[in-house]
Amino acid sequence: MLNLDARTLLLVEAFVLFLVGGLMLLAGLQGRRDRPLIWMSAALLMGGVGFLLSLARSEPRWWAWAITGANMLLITGHACVWAGLRVFAEKRVRGPVLLAGAAVWFALCQWPWFMTADKVRMLCFSLIAIAYLVAAGREIWPERREDIGSVMPLLVILAGHGLFYSYRMAIHQVVPDASWLHWSDFTLTMLEGILFAISLSFGVLILVRGQAERRYRHAALHDALTRLPNRRALFEQGVASLERASREGRDMALLMCDLDWFKRINDEHGHEAGDRVLALFADVLRGRVRAGDLCARIGGEEFVVLVPDLGPLGTLELADRIRRALAGQSPPPIGRLSVSIGIACASADGYDLDRLLACADRALYEAKASGRDCVRRSDGLTASGRPSAPAVRTRATEAGADAGLAASLTES
């Protein structure tokens, strides 16, 4: 294998880089036009051109230009790997950093001694390439917390390529001087370059696919307007939380919140105003709950908060803080807003999510029947300073309430 023709290996390397880079470009231009894939395609295509240009080093009149231009392209290819992963991390690519490596190489090549010192050139090229590889790894290192399975393969590929450059730096400082085509590890270098190009492509595709899957799952489990988890997420996460709380003997409380007079807001001020109110209430919830609490919009103007370990009084206090926080909001031209809240506790009503929702729903309609803008628990405790109304157990019961109560309410 070590006796393979060096120029043939260069052509094979260039062909592989052009092939893989072209396929990467096609993949990047599909659908949403993934910019990280386009940057990786640029890295591979630049590398292919760089290896083709290296063939001109055997011609004395093109020797200096080939060394300068080919290595500038190869260095810029490494810089494009960094740029692609920076784009993946949703950061802006800095032009000066992108071109710095090639600029440093060009400046060094203007020094006659540098052009005749093969070992020094190898050392400088390797250090610049390793610097870009380290920078590229740092861009995706934080992503390992989100999806280590997608990030780790690419980190290993980058680390392996950097270690190979370190090996070459060490080897070329101890071997005798020789023409670059007759370096003892030339064949190994070409084969490693082919392996790196193919591995890099698959690693980036895995990374981008993992990100796309996370985004699709986030969209499937979140409400687009309020950015809160939706009903599906509530059942996926809530059932698991309740099962865990039941095993550990911990209490869980469920707050069902319904914005008062929301139909009137939509009718009088338009659906855009209604959407603003929903988003505002979502912000109120986010500002009042703890990091481990689950807030979800389950439909229309109904929201659910699932909270562990607060206890009955703590849950009532949380609900009243939410109610008072919304009452302090008066977005023009709507005016004062209010919310009614029903509470159910797993220790009293069971650790089944459907049952908790039903109990909290009954408490919510008790709050509605009590004049709205108040909090009720399924066992009849209050947290609004108003007297507790008789429990209204079902929607049908509320619909059939006596005419006197219906007349006291301007809208349902």
DRENDO-1510 file (C-alpha; in Angstrom, 1 decimal, always signed):
<recs>
REC; n; res; u; v; w
REC; 1; MET; +0.0; +0.0; +0.0 .
REC; 2; LEU; +2.9; +2.3; +0.7 .
REC; 3; ASN; +4.1; +1.9; -2.9 .
REC; 4; LEU; +1.0; +3.4; -4.5 .
REC; 5; ASP; +1.7; +6.2; -6.9 .
REC; 6; ALA; +1.6; +9.6; -5.0 .
REC; 7; ARG; +0.0; +11.5; -7.9 .
REC; 8; THR; -2.7; +8.9; -8.3 .
REC; 9; LEU; -3.5; +9.1; -4.6 .
REC; 10; LEU; -3.8; +12.9; -4.9 .
REC; 11; LEU; -6.2; +12.4; -7.8 .
REC; 12; VAL; -8.2; +9.9; -5.9 .
REC; 13; GLU; -8.4; +12.2; -2.9 .
REC; 14; ALA; -9.5; +15.1; -5.0 .
REC; 15; PHE; -12.2; +12.9; -6.7 .
REC; 16; VAL; -13.6; +11.7; -3.4 .
REC; 17; LEU; -13.7; +15.3; -2.0 .
REC; 18; PHE; -15.5; +16.5; -5.1 .
REC; 19; LEU; -17.9; +13.6; -5.0 .
REC; 20; VAL; -18.8; +13.9; -1.3 .
REC; 21; GLY; -18.7; +17.7; -1.4 .
REC; 22; GLY; -21.1; +17.7; -4.4 .
REC; 23; LEU; -23.5; +15.3; -2.7 .
REC; 24; MET; -23.3; +17.4; +0.5 .
REC; 25; LEU; -24.2; +20.5; -1.5 .
REC; 26; LEU; -27.2; +18.8; -3.0 .
REC; 27; ALA; -28.4; +17.8; +0.4 .
REC; 28; GLY; -27.8; +21.3; +1.7 .
REC; 29; LEU; -29.9; +22.8; -1.0 .
REC; 30; GLN; -32.9; +20.5; -0.4 .
REC; 31; GLY; -35.9; +21.6; +1.6 .
REC; 32; ARG; -35.0; +24.3; +4.1 .
REC; 33; ARG; -31.5; +24.8; +2.6 .
REC; 34; ASP; -29.5; +23.8; +5.6 .
REC; 35; ARG; -26.6; +26.2; +5.8 .
REC; 36; PRO; -24.3; +24.0; +7.9 .
REC; 37; LEU; -24.4; +21.4; +5.0 .
REC; 38; ILE; -23.5; +24.1; +2.5 .
REC; 39; TRP; -20.6; +25.2; +4.5 .
REC; 40; MET; -19.3; +21.6; +4.8 .
REC; 41; SER; -19.7; +21.2; +1.1 .
REC; 42; ALA; -17.6; +24.3; +0.6 .
REC; 43; ALA; -14.9; +22.8; +2.9 .
REC; 44; LEU; -14.8; +19.6; +0.9 .
REC; 45; LEU; -14.8; +21.2; -2.5 .
REC; 46; MET; -12.0; +23.6; -1.5 .
REC; 47; GLY; -10.0; +20.6; -0.3 .
REC; 48; GLY; -10.5; +18.9; -3.6 .
REC; 49; VAL; -9.3; +22.0; -5.5 .
REC; 50; GLY; -6.4; +22.3; -3.1 .
REC; 51; PHE; -5.2; +18.7; -3.8 .
REC; 52; LEU; -5.5; +19.1; -7.5 .
REC; 53; LEU; -3.4; +22.3; -7.3 .
REC; 54; SER; -0.8; +20.4; -5.3 .
REC; 55; LEU; +0.0; +18.4; -8.4 .
REC; 56; ALA; +1.6; +21.6; -9.8 .
REC; 57; ARG; +4.3; +21.5; -7.1 .
REC; 58; SER; +6.3; +19.1; -9.3 .
REC; 59; GLU; +6.8; +21.9; -11.9 .
REC; 60; PRO; +9.6; +24.2; -10.8 .
REC; 61; ARG; +8.0; +27.4; -12.2 .
REC; 62; TRP; +4.7; +26.7; -10.4 .
REC; 63; TRP; +6.2; +25.3; -7.2 .
REC; 64; ALA; +5.9; +28.4; -5.0 .
REC; 65; TRP; +2.4; +29.3; -6.2 .
REC; 66; ALA; +1.2; +25.7; -5.8 .
REC; 67; ILE; +2.5; +25.6; -2.2 .
REC; 68; THR; +0.9; +28.9; -1.4 .
REC; 69; GLY; -2.4; +28.4; -3.1 .
REC; 70; ALA; -3.0; +24.8; -2.4 .
REC; 71; ASN; -2.4; +25.1; +1.3 .
REC; 72; MET; -4.5; +28.3; +1.5 .
REC; 73; LEU; -7.4; +26.4; +0.1 .
REC; 74; LEU; -6.9; +23.5; +2.5 .
REC; 75; ILE; -6.7; +25.8; +5.4 .
REC; 76; THR; -9.8; +27.7; +4.3 .
REC; 77; GLY; -11.5; +24.3; +4.0 .
REC; 78; HIS; -10.8; +23.7; +7.7 .
REC; 79; ALA; -12.1; +27.2; +8.4 .
REC; 80; CYS; -15.4; +26.3; +6.6 .
REC; 81; VAL; -15.8; +23.3; +8.9 .
REC; 82; TRP; -15.6; +25.8; +11.8 .
REC; 83; ALA; -18.0; +28.2; +10.1 .
REC; 84; GLY; -20.5; +25.4; +9.4 .
REC; 85; LEU; -20.7; +24.3; +13.0 .
REC; 86; ARG; -20.9; +27.9; +14.1 .
REC; 87; VAL; -23.9; +28.3; +11.9 .
REC; 88; PHE; -25.3; +25.1; +13.3 .
REC; 89; ALA; -25.0; +26.7; +16.8 .
REC; 90; GLU; -26.9; +29.7; +15.4 .
REC; 91; LYS; -24.0; +32.1; +15.7 .
REC; 92; ARG; -22.8; +34.6; +13.1 .
REC; 93; VAL; -19.7; +33.7; +11.1 .
REC; 94; ARG; -16.9; +36.2; +11.5 .
REC; 95; GLY; -15.2; +36.9; +8.2 .
REC; 96; PRO; -11.8; +37.9; +9.7 .
REC; 97; VAL; -11.6; +34.6; +11.7 .
REC; 98; LEU; -12.7; +32.6; +8.6 .
REC; 99; LEU; -9.9; +34.1; +6.5 .
REC; 100; ALA; -7.2; +34.5; +9.2 .
REC; 101; GLY; -5.6; +31.2; +8.7 .
REC; 102; ALA; -5.2; +31.6; +4.9 .
REC; 103; ALA; -3.9; +35.1; +5.4 .
REC; 104; VAL; -1.3; +33.9; +7.9 .
REC; 105; TRP; -0.2; +31.2; +5.5 .
REC; 106; PHE; +0.1; +33.7; +2.6 .
REC; 107; ALA; +2.1; +36.0; +4.7 .
REC; 108; LEU; +4.5; +33.3; +5.7 .
REC; 109; CYS; +5.0; +32.1; +2.1 .
REC; 110; GLN; +6.4; +35.6; +1.3 .
REC; 111; TRP; +9.4; +34.6; +3.4 .
REC; 112; PRO; +12.0; +32.8; +1.3 .
REC; 113; TRP; +13.4; +30.8; +4.1 .
REC; 114; PHE; +9.9; +29.5; +5.1 .
REC; 115; MET; +9.4; +28.2; +1.5 .
REC; 116; THR; +12.5; +26.1; +1.7 .
REC; 117; ALA; +11.9; +24.7; +5.2 .
REC; 118; ASP; +9.6; +21.7; +4.7 .
REC; 119; LYS; +9.4; +20.8; +8.3 .
REC; 120; VAL; +8.5; +24.3; +9.4 .
REC; 121; ARG; +5.8; +24.5; +6.8 .
REC; 122; MET; +4.4; +21.2; +8.0 .
REC; 123; LEU; +4.4; +22.4; +11.6 .
REC; 124; CYS; +2.7; +25.8; +10.7 .
REC; 125; PHE; +0.1; +24.2; +8.5 .
REC; 126; SER; -0.8; +21.6; +11.1 .
REC; 127; LEU; -1.0; +24.1; +13.9 .
REC; 128; ILE; -3.4; +26.3; +11.9 .
REC; 129; ALA; -5.6; +23.3; +10.9 .
REC; 130; ILE; -5.7; +22.1; +14.5 .
REC; 131; ALA; -6.7; +25.6; +15.7 .
REC; 132; TYR; -9.7; +25.5; +13.4 .
REC; 133; LEU; -10.6; +22.0; +14.4 .
REC; 134; VAL; -10.5; +22.9; +18.1 .
REC; 135; ALA; -12.7; +26.0; +17.4 .
REC; 136; ALA; -15.1; +23.8; +15.5 .
REC; 137; GLY; -15.4; +21.4; +18.4 .
REC; 138; ARG; -16.0; +24.2; +20.8 .
REC; 139; GLU; -19.0; +25.3; +18.8 .
REC; 140; ILE; -20.9; +22.1; +19.2 .
REC; 141; TRP; -19.5; +21.1; +22.6 .
REC; 142; PRO; -22.4; +22.7; +24.5 .
REC; 143; GLU; -24.9; +20.8; +22.3 .
REC; 144; ARG; -23.9; +17.5; +23.9 .
REC; 145; ARG; -26.3; +18.3; +26.8 .
REC; 146; GLU; -29.2; +18.3; +24.3 .
REC; 147; ASP; -28.3; +15.3; +22.2 .
REC; 148; ILE; -25.0; +13.6; +23.0 .
REC; 149; GLY; -25.8; +10.8; +20.5 .
REC; 150; SER; -25.8; +13.2; +17.6 .
REC; 151; VAL; -22.9; +15.4; +18.8 .
REC; 152; MET; -20.4; +12.9; +20.0 .
REC; 153; PRO; -19.6; +11.2; +16.6 .
REC; 154; LEU; -18.6; +14.5; +15.1 .
REC; 155; LEU; -16.6; +15.5; +18.1 .
REC; 156; VAL; -14.7; +12.1; +17.8 .
REC; 157; ILE; -14.1; +12.7; +14.1 .
REC; 158; LEU; -12.7; +16.2; +14.7 .
REC; 159; ALA; -10.5; +15.0; +17.6 .
REC; 160; GLY; -9.2; +12.1; +15.5 .
REC; 161; HIS; -8.3; +14.4; +12.6 .
REC; 162; GLY; -6.5; +16.8; +15.0 .
REC; 163; LEU; -4.6; +13.9; +16.6 .
REC; 164; PHE; -3.4; +12.8; +13.1 .
REC; 165; TYR; -2.0; +16.3; +12.5 .
REC; 166; SER; -0.3; +16.1; +15.9 .
REC; 167; TYR; +1.2; +12.7; +14.8 .
REC; 168; ARG; +2.5; +14.2; +11.5 .
REC; 169; MET; +4.1; +17.1; +13.3 .
REC; 170; ALA; +5.9; +14.7; +15.6 .
REC; 171; ILE; +7.0; +12.4; +12.8 .
REC; 172; HIS; +8.3; +15.0; +10.5 .
REC; 173; GLN; +10.5; +16.6; +13.1 .
REC; 174; VAL; +12.5; +13.4; +13.4 .
REC; 175; VAL; +12.6; +11.9; +9.9 .
REC; 176; PRO; +15.2; +13.0; +7.4 .
REC; 177; ASP; +14.3; +15.7; +4.8 .
REC; 178; ALA; +12.7; +14.3; +1.7 .
REC; 179; SER; +10.5; +15.4; -1.2 .
REC; 180; TRP; +6.9; +15.8; -0.1 .
REC; 181; LEU; +5.9; +13.0; -2.6 .
REC; 182; HIS; +8.3; +10.7; -0.9 .
REC; 183; TRP; +7.3; +11.3; +2.7 .
REC; 184; SER; +7.1; +8.0; +4.6 .
REC; 185; ASP; +3.5; +8.7; +5.6 .
REC; 186; PHE; +2.3; +10.2; +2.4 .
REC; 187; THR; +0.0; +7.3; +1.5 .
REC; 188; LEU; -1.3; +7.2; +5.1 .
REC; 189; THR; -2.0; +10.9; +4.9 .
REC; 190; MET; -4.0; +10.6; +1.7 .
REC; 191; LEU; -6.0; +7.7; +3.1 .
REC; 192; GLU; -6.7; +9.5; +6.3 .
REC; 193; GLY; -7.9; +12.5; +4.3 .
REC; 194; ILE; -10.4; +10.3; +2.4 .
REC; 195; LEU; -11.6; +8.7; +5.6 .
REC; 196; PHE; -12.0; +12.2; +7.3 .
REC; 197; ALA; -14.0; +13.6; +4.4 .
REC; 198; ILE; -16.4; +10.7; +4.4 .
REC; 199; SER; -16.7; +10.6; +8.2 .
REC; 200; LEU; -17.1; +14.3; +8.4 .
REC; 201; SER; -20.0; +14.2; +5.9 .
REC; 202; PHE; -21.8; +11.5; +7.8 .
REC; 203; GLY; -21.1; +13.1; +11.2 .
REC; 204; VAL; -22.6; +16.4; +10.0 .
REC; 205; LEU; -25.6; +14.7; +8.5 .
REC; 206; ILE; -26.2; +13.0; +11.8 .
REC; 207; LEU; -25.8; +16.3; +13.7 .
REC; 208; VAL; -28.3; +18.1; +11.4 .
REC; 209; ARG; -30.8; +15.3; +11.4 .
REC; 210; GLY; -30.7; +15.2; +15.2 .
REC; 211; GLN; -31.4; +18.9; +15.4 .
REC; 212; ALA; -34.2; +18.6; +12.9 .
REC; 213; GLU; -35.8; +15.8; +15.0 .
REC; 214; ARG; -35.5; +17.9; +18.2 .
REC; 215; ARG; -37.2; +20.8; +16.4 .
REC; 216; TYR; -40.0; +18.7; +15.0 .
REC; 217; ARG; -40.6; +17.1; +18.5 .
REC; 218; HIS; -40.6; +20.6; +20.1 .
REC; 219; ALA; -43.1; +21.8; +17.5 .
REC; 220; ALA; -45.3; +18.7; +18.1 .
REC; 221; LEU; -45.3; +19.2; +21.9 .
REC; 222; HIS; -45.6; +23.0; +22.1 .
REC; 223; ASP; -48.3; +25.6; +21.4 .
REC; 224; ALA; -47.0; +27.9; +18.7 .
REC; 225; LEU; -48.8; +31.0; +20.1 .
REC; 226; THR; -47.8; +30.9; +23.7 .
REC; 227; ARG; -44.7; +28.7; +23.4 .
REC; 228; LEU; -46.0; +26.6; +26.3 .
REC; 229; PRO; -46.3; +22.8; +26.2 .
REC; 230; ASN; -49.5; +21.6; +24.6 .
REC; 231; ARG; -52.1; +19.0; +25.7 .
REC; 232; ARG; -50.0; +16.1; +24.2 .
REC; 233; ALA; -47.0; +17.2; +26.2 .
REC; 234; LEU; -49.1; +17.5; +29.3 .
REC; 235; PHE; -50.2; +13.9; +29.1 .
REC; 236; GLU; -46.7; +12.6; +28.1 .
REC; 237; GLN; -44.9; +14.4; +30.9 .
REC; 238; GLY; -47.7; +14.7; +33.4 .
REC; 239; VAL; -48.6; +10.9; +33.5 .
REC; 240; ALA; -44.9; +10.1; +34.1 .
REC; 241; SER; -44.6; +12.8; +36.8 .
REC; 242; LEU; -47.7; +11.5; +38.6 .
REC; 243; GLU; -46.5; +7.9; +38.5 .
REC; 244; ARG; -43.2; +8.9; +39.9 .
REC; 245; ALA; -44.8; +11.0; +42.6 .
REC; 246; SER; -47.1; +8.1; +43.5 .
REC; 247; ARG; -44.2; +5.7; +43.9 .
REC; 248; GLU; -42.2; +8.2; +46.0 .
REC; 249; GLY; -45.2; +9.2; +48.2 .
REC; 250; ARG; -45.1; +12.9; +47.1 .
REC; 251; ASP; -48.0; +15.1; +46.5 .
REC; 252; MET; -48.9; +16.7; +43.2 .
REC; 253; ALA; -51.3; +19.5; +42.5 .
REC; 254; LEU; -53.0; +20.5; +39.3 .
REC; 255; LEU; -54.2; +24.0; +38.6 .
REC; 256; MET; -56.7; +24.6; +35.8 .
REC; 257; CYS; -56.9; +28.2; +34.7 .
REC; 258; ASP; -59.5; +29.7; +32.5 .
REC; 259; LEU; -59.4; +33.4; +31.3 .
REC; 260; ASP; -62.5; +35.2; +32.2 .
REC; 261; TRP; -64.7; +36.9; +29.6 .
REC; 262; PHE; -62.4; +35.7; +26.8 .
REC; 263; LYS; -65.1; +35.3; +24.2 .
REC; 264; ARG; -66.1; +39.0; +24.8 .
REC; 265; ILE; -62.4; +40.0; +24.3 .
REC; 266; ASN; -62.4; +38.2; +20.9 .
REC; 267; ASP; -65.8; +39.6; +19.9 .
REC; 268; GLU; -65.1; +43.2; +20.9 .
REC; 269; HIS; -61.4; +43.6; +20.2 .
REC; 270; GLY; -60.7; +40.9; +17.6 .
REC; 271; HIS; -58.8; +37.7; +17.6 .
REC; 272; GLU; -55.4; +39.5; +17.5 .
REC; 273; ALA; -56.2; +41.1; +20.8 .
REC; 274; GLY; -57.3; +37.7; +22.1 .
REC; 275; ASP; -54.0; +36.2; +21.0 .
REC; 276; ARG; -52.1; +38.9; +22.8 .
REC; 277; VAL; -54.0; +38.1; +26.0 .
REC; 278; LEU; -53.1; +34.4; +25.7 .
REC; 279; ALA; -49.5; +35.2; +25.2 .
REC; 280; LEU; -49.5; +37.6; +28.1 .
REC; 281; PHE; -51.0; +35.0; +30.4 .
REC; 282; ALA; -48.4; +32.5; +29.3 .
REC; 283; ASP; -45.8; +35.0; +30.4 .
REC; 284; VAL; -47.5; +35.5; +33.7 .
REC; 285; LEU; -47.4; +31.7; +34.3 .
REC; 286; ARG; -43.7; +31.5; +33.3 .
REC; 287; GLY; -42.9; +34.2; +35.8 .
REC; 288; ARG; -44.7; +32.7; +38.7 .
REC; 289; VAL; -44.0; +28.9; +38.5 .
REC; 290; ARG; -40.8; +27.1; +39.5 .
REC; 291; ALA; -38.3; +25.5; +37.1 .
REC; 292; GLY; -39.7; +22.0; +37.7 .
REC; 293; ASP; -43.4; +22.9; +37.3 .
REC; 294; LEU; -45.2; +22.0; +34.1 .
REC; 295; CYS; -47.3; +24.7; +32.4 .
REC; 296; ALA; -49.4; +23.8; +29.4 .
REC; 297; ARG; -52.1; +25.3; +27.2 .
REC; 298; ILE; -54.6; +22.6; +26.6 .
REC; 299; GLY; -57.0; +24.5; +24.3 .
REC; 300; GLY; -58.7; +27.8; +23.8 .
REC; 301; GLU; -58.2; +30.0; +26.9 .
REC; 302; GLU; -57.6; +27.0; +29.2 .
REC; 303; PHE; -54.2; +26.4; +30.8 .
REC; 304; VAL; -53.0; +23.8; +33.2 .
REC; 305; VAL; -50.1; +23.9; +35.8 .
REC; 306; LEU; -48.9; +20.7; +37.4 .
REC; 307; VAL; -46.8; +21.4; +40.5 .
REC; 308; PRO; -45.1; +19.0; +42.9 .
REC; 309; ASP; -44.4; +19.3; +46.6 .
REC; 310; LEU; -46.2; +22.6; +47.4 .
REC; 311; GLY; -48.8; +21.2; +49.8 .
REC; 312; PRO; -52.5; +22.5; +49.9 .
REC; 313; LEU; -51.7; +26.0; +51.3 .
REC; 314; GLY; -48.7; +26.5; +49.0 .
REC; 315; THR; -50.8; +25.5; +46.0 .
REC; 316; LEU; -53.5; +28.0; +46.9 .
REC; 317; GLU; -50.9; +30.7; +47.4 .
REC; 318; LEU; -49.4; +30.0; +44.0 .
REC; 319; ALA; -52.8; +30.1; +42.3 .
REC; 320; ASP; -53.7; +33.4; +44.0 .
REC; 321; ARG; -50.3; +34.9; +43.0 .
REC; 322; ILE; -51.1; +34.0; +39.4 .
REC; 323; ARG; -54.6; +35.5; +39.7 .
REC; 324; ARG; -53.3; +38.7; +41.2 .
REC; 325; ALA; -50.5; +39.0; +38.7 .
REC; 326; LEU; -52.9; +38.8; +35.8 .
REC; 327; ALA; -55.3; +41.2; +37.6 .
REC; 328; GLY; -52.4; +43.8; +37.6 .
REC; 329; GLN; -52.3; +43.6; +33.8 .
REC; 330; SER; -54.4; +46.1; +31.8 .
REC; 331; PRO; -53.4; +46.0; +28.2 .
REC; 332; PRO; -55.2; +48.8; +26.2 .
REC; 333; PRO; -57.8; +48.8; +24.9 .
REC; 334; ILE; -58.9; +45.6; +26.7 .
REC; 335; GLY; -58.6; +46.9; +30.2 .
REC; 336; ARG; -58.3; +44.7; +33.4 .
REC; 337; LEU; -57.9; +41.0; +32.9 .
REC; 338; SER; -58.9; +38.2; +35.3 .
REC; 339; VAL; -58.7; +34.4; +35.5 .
REC; 340; SER; -60.6; +31.7; +37.4 .
REC; 341; ILE; -58.6; +28.8; +38.8 .
REC; 342; GLY; -59.6; +25.3; +39.9 .
REC; 343; ILE; -57.3; +23.1; +42.0 .
REC; 344; ALA; -57.1; +19.4; +42.5 .
REC; 345; CYS; -54.5; +17.6; +44.6 .
REC; 346; ALA; -53.3; +14.0; +44.0 .
REC; 347; SER; -53.2; +13.2; +47.7 .
REC; 348; ALA; -56.9; +13.8; +47.9 .
REC; 349; ASP; -58.2; +13.1; +44.4 .
REC; 350; GLY; -55.8; +10.4; +43.2 .
REC; 351; TYR; -52.7; +10.1; +41.0 .
REC; 352; ASP; -54.6; +9.6; +37.7 .
REC; 353; LEU; -54.2; +12.6; +35.4 .
REC; 354; ASP; -57.7; +12.3; +33.8 .
REC; 355; ARG; -59.3; +12.3; +37.3 .
REC; 356; LEU; -57.2; +15.3; +38.4 .
REC; 357; LEU; -58.3; +17.2; +35.3 .
REC; 358; ALA; -61.9; +16.3; +36.0 .
REC; 359; CYS; -61.7; +17.4; +39.7 .
REC; 360; ALA; -59.9; +20.6; +38.8 .
REC; 361; ASP; -62.5; +21.3; +36.1 .
REC; 362; ARG; -65.3; +21.0; +38.6 .
REC; 363; ALA; -63.4; +23.4; +41.0 .
REC; 364; LEU; -62.9; +25.8; +38.1 .
REC; 365; TYR; -66.6; +25.9; +37.4 .
REC; 366; GLU; -67.3; +26.5; +41.0 .
REC; 367; ALA; -65.0; +29.5; +40.7 .
REC; 368; LYS; -66.9; +30.7; +37.6 .
REC; 369; ALA; -70.2; +30.3; +39.4 .
REC; 370; SER; -68.8; +32.3; +42.3 .
REC; 371; GLY; -68.4; +35.4; +40.1 .
REC; 372; ARG; -65.0; +34.6; +38.5 .
REC; 373; ASP; -61.6; +36.1; +39.3 .
REC; 374; CYS; -61.1; +33.7; +42.2 .
REC; 375; VAL; -59.6; +30.3; +43.1 .
REC; 376; ARG; -61.4; +27.2; +44.3 .
REC; 377; ARG; -60.1; +23.8; +45.4 .
REC; 378; SER; -62.0; +20.6; +44.7 .
REC; 379; ASP; -62.6; +20.1; +48.4 .
REC; 380; GLY; -64.1; +23.6; +48.7 .
REC; 381; LEU; -61.3; +25.6; +50.2 .
REC; 382; THR; -61.0; +29.2; +48.8 .
REC; 383; ALA; -58.1; +31.7; +48.4 .
REC; 384; SER; -59.8; +34.8; +47.2 .
REC; 385; GLY; -61.4; +36.4; +50.3 .
REC; 386; ARG; -64.9; +35.6; +48.9 .
REC; 387; PRO; -67.3; +33.2; +50.4 .
REC; 388; SER; -67.3; +29.7; +48.8 .
REC; 389; ALA; -70.2; +29.0; +46.6 .
REC; 390; PRO; -71.9; +25.6; +46.5 .
REC; 391; ALA; -69.9; +23.1; +44.5 .
REC; 392; VAL; -71.0; +23.0; +40.8 .
REC; 393; ARG; -70.0; +19.5; +39.8 .
REC; 394; THR; -70.5; +19.4; +36.1 .
REC; 395; ARG; -70.8; +21.6; +33.1 .
REC; 396; ALA; -74.4; +20.4; +32.7 .
REC; 397; THR; -75.2; +21.4; +36.3 .
REC; 398; GLU; -73.9; +24.9; +35.7 .
REC; 399; ALA; -75.9; +25.1; +32.5 .
REC; 400; GLY; -79.0; +24.3; +34.4 .
REC; 401; ALA; -78.4; +26.7; +37.3 .
REC; 402; ASP; -81.3; +28.7; +38.5 .
REC; 403; ALA; -82.3; +31.9; +36.6 .
REC; 404; GLY; -81.3; +34.2; +39.4 .
REC; 405; LEU; -77.7; +33.1; +39.3 .
REC; 406; ALA; -77.7; +33.3; +35.4 .
REC; 407; ALA; -79.1; +36.8; +35.6 .
REC; 408; SER; -76.3; +37.9; +37.9 .
REC; 409; LEU; -73.7; +36.8; +35.3 .
REC; 410; THR; -73.5; +39.0; +32.2 .
REC; 411; GLU; -71.6; +36.3; +30.2 .
REC; 412; SER; -70.6; +32.6; +30.7 .
</recs>
